Amino acid sequence: MKMFRFGLLARIVLAIVLGIVLGRFVPAVVVRGTNTFSTIFDQLIKFVVPLIIIGFVTPAIAETGRGAGRLLLVTVGIAYASTLVSGALGYVSATALFPGLMDPTLAAAGKAAALEFPPFFKVAIPPLADVMSALVFSFVAGLGIVATHAQTLRGAAIEFRGIVEKAVSRVIVPLLPIYIFAIFLDMTAAGQAAVVIRTFATVIAITFALTLLLLLLQFTLAALVTRTNPLRKLWGMFPAYMTAMGTSSSAATIPVTLRQTIANGVRPETANFVIPLCATVHLAGSMIKLVCFTVALLLLAGKTPEPGIFFGFIALTGVTMVAAPGVPGGAVMAAVGLIASFFGFSPAEQGLIIALYVSTDGFGTACNITGDGAIALVVDRISKGMSARTMENT
């Protein structure tokens, strides 16, 4: 996810620190005031999320379908499968490792805090559609545009995406740090912040380790297809990994990713096609983070992460995030909408997901783009096979 030049991450971290520091001594009236803002902003998020889904998913389907070839479909299919596997790995690992780390008594404390520091007033902003309706509409509209070659509607969908991008980048994302500040101010005033931070420090460490395990799995599978050394190929992508860790941007890392992918033995014509595409559609690192953080918050609230619901969530989030990462904050905002829809998260829990996602964006992006190198190895092998069969047929 591309960040603001001043740094969305820096703003989020500053918001968390200020919330924790000031929450120790500010009067209740200040906490109620910030809670009033967070309540209204939560309503705004719920209104915008269906627009994000429609604005991003519809033109993405229309544009991809228009020029879809076998290699494109193969690449997107492998990237989506990798994203699904990463979500499954995150779910299985989190449900096995996190229960002993979570303190369900915090959920009761959170409810008590909500009663202690209620907002001064509430403003209802009903969304035009719920999340599932927006997804279904996006699929129907996008596929319909492809099937009917409706160029006017295709242009309208692309223009609407531009409007949504502006709404997210100029309104939602700049206000996110204030929203996070309000949430941590409230948690600190209620005596929750210290326990939450200690708990999620461990969760983040485990999630980071899972991204490394995922990369090892990806390159092992790629090595089985290409009959190469997985550790050598993984090490070959290390410069790209470190660049993404520092920039937190798949787009900014593309030149380094391309160079290292070609150095790993992928043909330049394949790398030039796969790497820019996967920078948008391959989100395995992002998925494993979202799943782990969601499981942790469910356990923290004393809820059971049901596998059937979770795998449905993973499948839909994989599609939604594919269309959204081009705009700063777009991916996590679309994902948070689905999380709230599937699991009924409160505004505070949604804010925590956003804060955790952004604060760990570096290693999530690094996992995404390093895995692109593994996909390029597989696609290059498949492409060679396609070329060989074509030559035989001629």
C-alpha positions in Angstrom: 0.0 0.0 0.0 1.6 3.3 -1.1 2.0 5.8 1.8 1.8 9.5 2.0 5.1 11.4 1.5 4.9 12.7 5.1 4.1 9.2 6.2 0.7 7.7 7.1 2.6 5.3 9.3 4.3 8.1 11.2 1.0 9.8 11.7 -0.6 6.6 13.0 2.3 6.0 15.4 2.2 9.6 16.6 -1.6 9.2 17.1 -1.2 6.1 19.2 1.6 7.6 21.4 -0.4 10.8 22.0 -3.5 8.8 22.8 -1.7 6.7 25.4 0.1 9.7 26.9 -2.8 12.1 27.1 -5.3 9.4 28.1 -3.7 9.2 31.5 -4.7 12.6 32.7 -7.2 14.3 30.3 -10.7 15.0 31.8 -13.6 12.8 30.9 -15.2 15.6 28.8 -12.2 15.5 26.4 -12.6 11.7 26.0 -16.3 12.1 25.3 -15.5 14.7 22.7 -13.1 12.5 20.8 -15.5 9.6 21.1 -18.1 11.8 19.5 -15.7 12.3 16.5 -14.9 8.6 16.3 -18.6 7.7 16.4 -19.3 10.0 13.5 -16.2 9.0 11.6 -17.2 5.3 12.0 -20.6 6.1 10.3 -18.7 7.9 7.5 -16.5 4.8 7.0 -19.6 2.5 6.8 -21.1 4.9 4.2 -17.9 5.0 2.1 -16.9 1.3 2.2 -19.6 0.1 -0.3 -18.6 2.9 -2.6 -15.0 1.8 -2.3 -15.9 -1.8 -3.3 -18.1 -0.6 -6.3 -15.6 2.0 -7.3 -12.6 -0.3 -7.3 -13.9 -3.8 -8.1 -16.2 -2.9 -11.0 -13.5 -1.2 -13.2 -10.9 -3.7 -12.2 -13.1 -6.6 -13.6 -13.9 -4.5 -16.7 -10.3 -3.6 -17.4 -8.9 -7.1 -16.7 -11.6 -8.8 -18.7 -11.0 -6.7 -21.8 -7.5 -7.8 -22.4 -7.5 -11.2 -20.6 -5.2 -13.7 -22.2 -4.1 -17.1 -21.0 -0.9 -15.9 -19.3 -2.8 -13.1 -17.6 -5.4 -15.5 -16.3 -2.7 -17.9 -15.1 -0.8 -15.2 -13.3 -3.9 -13.7 -11.6 -5.1 -17.3 -10.7 -1.8 -18.2 -9.1 -1.7 -14.8 -7.2 -5.2 -15.3 -5.9 -4.5 -18.9 -4.9 -1.4 -17.7 -3.0 -3.5 -15.1 -1.2 -6.1 -17.8 -0.2 -3.4 -20.1 1.1 -1.8 -17.3 3.1 -5.2 -16.6 4.7 -5.7 -20.3 5.5 -2.2 -20.4 7.0 -2.9 -17.3 9.1 -6.2 -18.7 10.3 -4.8 -22.1 11.3 -1.8 -20.6 13.0 -3.6 -17.9 14.8 -6.4 -20.2 16.2 -3.6 -22.6 17.4 -1.3 -20.0 18.9 -3.3 -17.0 20.0 -5.9 -18.3 22.5 -3.4 -18.4 25.4 -2.4 -14.8 24.7 -5.8 -13.1 24.7 -7.5 -11.8 27.9 -11.3 -11.9 27.3 -11.8 -9.7 30.4 -10.8 -6.8 28.2 -14.0 -7.1 26.3 -16.0 -6.4 29.5 -13.7 -3.5 30.3 -14.3 -2.1 26.8 -18.1 -2.2 27.4 -17.6 -0.4 30.7 -15.5 2.3 29.0 -18.2 2.8 26.4 -20.7 3.5 29.3 -18.1 5.7 31.1 -17.2 7.9 28.2 -20.3 8.0 25.8 -20.3 10.5 22.9 -22.2 13.7 23.3 -24.3 12.9 20.3 -24.5 10.5 17.4 -25.1 11.1 13.7 -26.5 8.2 11.6 -25.2 8.0 8.0 -26.9 4.9 6.5 -24.8 3.4 3.6 -26.5 3.2 0.2 -25.9 -0.6 0.2 -24.4 -3.2 2.5 -21.0 -4.8 1.7 -22.3 -8.0 0.2 -24.8 -6.1 -2.1 -21.9 -3.8 -3.2 -19.8 -6.9 -4.0 -22.5 -8.6 -6.0 -23.3 -5.4 -7.9 -19.6 -5.0 -8.7 -19.3 -8.5 -10.1 -22.5 -8.2 -12.1 -21.6 -4.7 -13.5 -18.0 -5.6 -14.2 -18.7 -8.8 -16.0 -21.7 -7.2 -17.8 -19.4 -4.5 -19.1 -17.0 -7.1 -20.4 -19.7 -9.2 -22.0 -21.5 -6.4 -23.7 -18.4 -4.2 -24.6 -20.2 -1.3 -22.9 -17.5 1.3 -23.4 -19.7 4.2 -22.0 -20.3 2.3 -18.7 -16.7 1.2 -18.6 -15.6 4.8 -18.8 -18.2 5.8 -16.2 -16.9 3.1 -13.8 -13.3 4.3 -14.3 -14.4 7.9 -13.6 -16.3 6.8 -10.5 -13.1 5.1 -9.3 -11.4 8.4 -9.6 -14.0 10.0 -7.4 -13.8 7.3 -4.8 -10.0 7.5 -4.8 -10.2 11.2 -4.1 -12.7 10.6 -1.3 -10.4 8.1 0.3 -7.1 9.9 -0.1 -8.4 13.4 0.6 -10.9 12.7 3.4 -10.8 9.3 4.9 -7.0 8.7 5.1 -6.1 12.2 6.5 -8.7 11.7 9.3 -7.5 8.2 10.2 -4.8 9.3 12.6 -7.4 11.4 14.5 -9.7 8.4 14.6 -6.9 6.2 15.9 -5.9 8.8 18.5 -9.5 8.9 19.8 -9.6 5.1 20.1 -6.3 4.9 22.1 -7.3 7.9 24.2 -10.5 6.1 25.1 -8.6 2.8 25.8 -6.0 4.5 28.0 -8.6 6.4 30.0 -10.4 3.1 30.6 -7.2 1.4 31.6 -7.0 -1.0 28.6 -4.2 0.4 26.5 -1.2 -1.2 28.3 -2.6 -4.7 28.2 -3.7 -4.3 24.6 -0.2 -3.1 23.5 1.6 -6.0 25.3 -0.8 -8.5 23.8 -0.5 -7.3 20.3 3.3 -6.9 20.4 3.3 -10.7 20.7 0.7 -11.1 18.0 2.7 -8.9 15.6 5.9 -10.9 16.3 4.1 -14.2 15.5 2.5 -12.7 12.4 5.9 -11.5 11.1 7.3 -15.0 11.6 4.3 -16.4 9.7 5.1 -14.1 6.7 8.7 -15.6 6.6 7.3 -19.1 6.8 4.9 -18.2 3.9 7.8 -17.0 1.8 9.7 -20.3 2.4 6.5 -22.2 1.4 6.0 -20.2 -1.8 9.6 -20.6 -3.0 9.6 -24.3 -2.1 6.6 -24.8 -4.3 8.1 -22.7 -7.0 11.3 -24.7 -6.8 9.3 -28.0 -7.2 7.9 -26.6 -10.4 11.1 -25.2 -11.8 13.5 -27.8 -10.2 15.7 -25.1 -8.6 17.1 -24.4 -5.1 14.4 -22.6 -3.1 16.7 -21.0 -0.6 19.0 -19.7 -3.3 16.0 -18.2 -5.2 14.6 -16.7 -1.9 17.9 -15.2 -1.0 18.1 -13.7 -4.5 15.0 -11.6 -3.7 16.5 -10.3 -0.4 17.3 -6.8 -1.8 13.7 -6.4 -3.0 12.5 -7.6 0.4 14.5 -5.0 2.3 13.5 -2.2 -0.2 9.8 -3.0 0.4 10.4 -3.1 4.1 11.8 0.4 4.0 9.4 1.9 1.5 6.1 0.1 2.4 5.3 0.5 -1.3 5.0 -2.3 -3.9 5.0 0.3 -6.7 8.2 1.9 -5.4 9.9 -1.5 -5.2 9.0 -2.7 -8.7 12.4 -1.7 -10.2 14.3 -3.7 -7.6 11.9 -6.6 -7.8 12.3 -6.7 -11.5 16.1 -6.7 -11.3 16.2 -9.5 -8.7 13.6 -11.6 -10.5 15.6 -11.5 -13.7 18.8 -12.2 -11.8 16.9 -15.3 -10.4 16.7 -16.7 -14.0 13.3 -15.5 -15.1 13.2 -14.3 -18.7 12.9 -10.4 -18.9 9.7 -10.6 -21.0 8.0 -12.7 -18.3 9.3 -10.6 -15.4 8.3 -7.3 -17.1 4.7 -8.7 -17.4 4.4 -10.6 -14.0 6.0 -8.2 -11.6 4.0 -5.0 -12.2 0.8 -7.1 -12.4 1.5 -9.0 -9.1 2.3 -5.7 -7.4 -1.4 -5.1 -7.6 -3.0 -8.5 -7.5 -0.8 -10.5 -5.1 -1.5 -9.7 -1.5 -0.5 -12.8 0.5 1.4 -10.8 3.1 -1.5 -8.4 3.6 -4.0 -11.2 3.9 -2.0 -13.1 6.5 -1.8 -9.9 8.6 -5.5 -9.2 8.4 -6.5 -12.8 9.3 -4.2 -12.9 12.3 -5.3 -9.6 13.6 -8.9 -10.4 13.1 -8.6 -13.7 14.9 -6.8 -12.0 17.8 -9.5 -9.4 18.2 -12.2 -12.0 18.1 -10.5 -14.0 20.8 -9.9 -10.8 22.8 -13.7 -10.2 22.7 -14.3 -13.8 23.9 -15.7 -14.9 20.5 -14.9 -18.1 18.5 -13.4 -17.7 15.1 -15.6 -20.0 13.0 -13.7 -21.7 10.1 -16.6 -21.6 7.7 -17.2 -17.9 8.2 -13.5 -17.2 8.1 -12.8 -18.9 4.8 -15.7 -17.1 3.2 -14.3 -13.9 4.5 -10.8 -14.8 3.1 -12.2 -15.6 -0.4 -14.1 -12.3 -0.6 -11.4 -10.1 0.9 -8.9 -11.6 -1.5 -11.0 -10.3 -4.4 -11.8 -6.9 -2.8 -8.2 -6.1 -1.9 -6.9 -7.0 -5.3 -8.8 -4.0 -6.7 -8.0 -1.5 -3.9 -4.3 -1.2 -3.2 -3.6 1.5 -5.8 -5.0 4.2 -3.4 -3.4 4.8 0.0 -5.6 3.2 2.6 -8.0 1.7 0.1 -7.1 -1.9 0.7 -7.4 -1.8 4.5 -10.6 0.3 4.3 -12.3 -2.2 2.0 -11.1 -5.1 4.2 -12.3 -3.4 7.4 -15.7 -3.1 5.8 -15.8 -6.8 5.2 -14.5 -7.5 8.7 -17.2 -5.4 10.2 -19.8 -7.1 8.0 -18.7 -10.7 8.8 -17.8 -10.3 12.5 -19.7 -7.3 13.8 -16.7 -5.4 15.0 -17.2 -2.2 17.0 -15.7 1.1 15.9 -12.8 0.6 18.4 -12.1 -2.8 17.0 -12.1 -1.5 13.5 -9.7 1.2 14.5 -7.4 -1.3 16.1 -7.3 -3.3 12.8 -6.5 -0.2 10.8 -3.7 0.8 13.3 -2.2 -2.7 13.3 -2.4 -3.0 9.5 -0.7 0.3 8.8 1.9 0.0 11.6 3.0 -3.3 10.1 2.8 -2.3 6.5 6.5 -2.7 5.9 6.8 -6.4 6.4 3.4 -7.1 4.8 4.5 -5.3 1.6 7.9 -7.1 1.7 6.1 -10.5 1.9 3.9 -9.5 -1.0 6.6 -8.4 -3.4 9.1 -11.2 -2.5 6.4 -13.7 -3.2 6.0 -12.0 -6.6 9.4 -13.4 -7.4 8.2 -17.0 -6.7 5.1 -16.5 -8.9 7.3 -15.2 -11.7 9.4 -18.4 -11.6 6.3 -20.5 -12.0 4.7 -18.4 -14.7 8.0 -18.3 -16.6 8.0 -22.1 -16.6 4.4 -22.3 -17.7 5.0 -19.7 -20.4 7.9 -21.8 -21.8 5.6 -24.8 -21.9 2.9 -22.9 -23.7 5.5 -21.7 -26.3 6.8 -25.2 -26.8 3.3 -26.6 -27.4 2.6 -23.8 -29.8 5.7 -24.6 -31.8 4.8 -28.3 -31.9 1.3 -27.5 -33.2 2.7 -25.3 -36.0 
